[in-house]
Amino acid sequence: LNALNGGKPLPAQAVLVTVDDGYCDFKETIFPITQKYGIYPVLFVPTAYVGNGIFWWDRLFNAITNTNLPQIDTFFGQFSLEGKEAKHIVFDALANHVRMQPFEKALAEIEQLCDSLTPDGNQNISYTLNWDELRILSEVGVTIAPHTHTHPILSHIPIEKARDEVRVSIDLIKQQ
């Protein structure tokens, strides 16, 4: 931003490294490697999931891959779950369904499906960094940036809801 605003120019062939979603592997794997080479990425974080959540696609993947059911009845058909490849096909089909539907409706369908596949599934799993971890990363040079609040597909929600998603995310990052 400084270079764009007339400050010191960027070096030739400069790049900006960004990482999405705030998964724990950023702190454990990605940042140690980038830091070794003097690279300080921008980490885009969906603020609703910081330290206390599991994204819908992770929950869906876990439910499908860990179920012992031989087949699954979904909102758009019946699928075999026999074998790893079949489970991956079902996951891809369901994930694509979510991406093409109104977000909240598709998310509710996925939640219902996951509950039916793993009724005793652990909902307390968190794959994401918490605010304390994000603060520490920020102190050592990582830029923590907003990536919406609940990570919807912005083109699938009303414009006012999209604005709220961005606004809430920005406000929480500033607050934390």
Secondary structure, 3 states (H helix, E strand, C coil): CCCCCCCCCCCCCCCCCEEECCEHHHHHHHHHHHHHCCCCCEEEECHHHCCCCCCHHHHHHHHHHHCCCCEEEECCEEEECCCHHHHHHHHHHHHHHHHHCCHHHHHHHHHHHHHHHCCCCCCCCCCECCHHHHHHHHHCCCEEEECCCCCCCHHHCCHHHHHHHHHHHHHHHHHC
